Amino acid sequence: MNIAQLARKFGQAITPVRISVSDVSEILGEPAGNATQNSSPWVVPKKSSASGHMLDLEFVERTDVGRVRDHNEDYLGYASPATPAQVRTHGWMFVLADGVGGQEQGEVASRIAVESMVAGFHNCKDGESHSAALQRLVQQANTCVFEHAVTGGRTSAGMATTIVACALRYDRVSVAHVGDSRCYLIRNGKAAQITRDHTVASEQVRLGFVTAQEAAEGETNHILSRSLGTELIANVDTDDHQIFAGDVLLLCSDGLHGMVDATEMAAICGQGQDLHLAAEKLVALANERGGGDNISVQLIRIRGVERMGMYRGRPYKLY
C-alpha cells in the first residue's frame, strides 16, 4: 500500500493550495492544472504580484475520516487554468463528493465522480456557459458511477455519491449539486447556504409537513431523496451568483455542516482569516462534536474579479 492509499484509508489528506492568476503561467510550464484528493499534498506558487484585471483567488481543501468511521468515503478535486487566457475561456472548478453506501463502495463512487468532473472540465469548449457545462459534466459523472455499479458485480451494486461543484469565471460562480453536500457563500460576516439539500427531511420542510427543527431531529434527516449513480439520469440543480472581492465559497460534506452551523462557519472563515487555519479549525470543531462522519471542506477566497456583463450570450467588459 503506497502513501496515497494510506492517506486515503485513514482520512488524513490535507491539500492547502494558493494560486493566483499571475502564478498560473509560471507553474513549471505544466498543462491545465487539476488535482484530486490524493494528489501531491502541497502546491506552492511562486511569489509574484497578481493581476488586478482578472479573476484572482486562493483556496484550500481538507478531508478527515472523523472519529467514528474506519475509512474515508469523501473525495475532493479541482481544475485550474494553465494560462492567463484560460482564466477567461475556462476559469476554475472545484468539486466535492461524499460516497454513499458503506460496503457498496461509496469511496469508489465519489472518486469516479470527481475524477470524471475534473477531466471533463478541461475538455469544455472555450467560453462555454458554466451552468451548461456543469449540468453536462454532472450527468457524465452520473453515467460513470451508474455504469460502474452495473458492471462491477455484487460488491458495486447500489454504489452512489453526493456531489457539489462550483465553477468560477469573471465575476460569476455557477453551482451544481445532487444530494446533501453543500455550498455556502460567505460575505460580510454572514454565511448563506446556496444549495438545497436533496433529503427527505428537506423536502418535508419545503412542503410544509414539518418544521426545520422537527426535520433536524427526525429520522429522515440523512435519507437522500437524490444521489449520483442510482439512476441512469441524474436530477441536477444548478444556480448562478455574482461574486465580489472578499467573498469566500465553502463546499462541504454533511460531516461538517451536520456539526458546524453557518454562523460558526462565517466567524471562522471571515474577512482576512487564513484559509489553511480556517479549514483546520472547521475540521477540528466537527471532530470535537463527535466526528460521526467523514469531514471534508473546500474554501475558496475571491481576491479580485473581472467585472463583466452579458449581451446575447456574449461577455463584455464593464468599466
FENSULTA-V857715 format. One record per pair of residues at least 12 apart in sequence whose ideal C-beta (glycine too) atoms are under 6 Angstrom apart, sorted by the first residue. I is the first residue (numbers start at 1). J is the second residue. If there is no record, write none. Layout:
<<I J> <I J>>
This chain:
<<4 38> <8 38> <9 71> <10 65> <11 64> <11 65> <11 72> <13 37> <13 63> <14 62> <15 41> <15 61> <16 60> <16 276> <17 43> <17 59> <18 45> <18 58> <19 45> <20 50> <20 56> <21 50> <21 51> <21 54> <21 56> <21 87> <22 48> <22 50> <22 51> <23 45> <23 46> <24 81> <25 83> <25 84> <26 46> <31 82> <32 82> <32 122> <33 80> <33 82> <34 79> <34 118> <35 78> <36 77> <36 114> <37 75> <37 76> <54 87> <54 306> <55 87> <55 305> <55 306> <56 303> <56 304> <57 300> <57 302> <57 303> <58 301> <59 300> <60 275> <60 276> <60 279> <60 299> <61 76> <61 298> <62 279> <62 283> <62 297> <63 76> <63 296> <64 283> <64 295> <65 294> <66 255> <66 291> <66 293> <66 294> <66 295> <67 287> <67 291> <68 292> <69 294> <72 294> <73 99> <73 106> <73 107> <73 110> <73 294> <74 98> <74 253> <74 294> <74 296> <75 97> <75 110> <75 111> <75 114> <76 96> <76 296> <77 95> <77 114> <77 118> <78 94> <79 93> <79 118> <79 121> <79 122> <80 92> <89 126> <89 127> <91 167> <91 168> <91 169> <92 168> <93 121> <93 167> <94 166> <94 298> <95 114> <95 117> <95 165> <96 164> <96 181> <96 251> <96 296> <96 298> <97 110> <97 113> <97 114> <97 161> <97 163> <98 162> <98 181> <98 253> <99 161> <100 160> <100 161> <100 227> <101 158> <101 159> <101 160> <104 158> <104 159> <105 156> <105 159> <109 145> <109 159> <109 160> <109 161> <109 229> <110 161> <112 144> <112 145> <112 148> <113 141> <113 145> <113 161> <113 163> <113 228> <116 140> <116 141> <116 144> <117 137> <117 141> <117 165> <120 137> <120 140> <130 167> <130 174> <131 174> <131 238> <131 240> <134 165> <134 167> <134 174> <134 176> <134 238> <135 236> <135 238> <138 176> <138 236> <139 234> <142 228> <142 234> <145 228> <145 229> <146 229> <149 229> <159 229> <160 227> <160 229> <160 230> <161 228> <162 179> <162 180> <162 181> <163 178> <163 228> <164 177> <164 181> <164 183> <164 251> <166 183> <170 306> <170 308> <171 242> <171 243> <171 305> <171 307> <172 240> <173 241> <173 243> <174 240> <175 194> <175 239> <176 236> <176 238> <177 195> <177 237> <178 226> <178 228> <178 234> <178 236> <179 198> <179 224> <179 227> <180 197> <180 199> <180 254> <181 253> <182 195> <182 252> <182 257> <183 195> <183 251> <184 250> <186 248> <186 266> <186 269> <187 247> <189 266> <189 270> <190 266> <191 262> <191 265> <191 266> <198 225> <198 226> <199 224> <199 225> <200 220> <200 223> <200 225> <201 215> <201 218> <201 220> <201 221> <203 225> <243 302> <245 302> <245 304> <245 305> <247 302> <248 269> <248 301> <249 300> <250 265> <250 299> <251 298> <252 297> <253 296> <255 293> <255 294> <255 295> <256 286> <256 295> <256 297> <259 286> <259 289> <260 285> <260 286> <268 281> <268 282> <275 299> <275 301> <279 297> <279 299> <282 297> <283 295>>
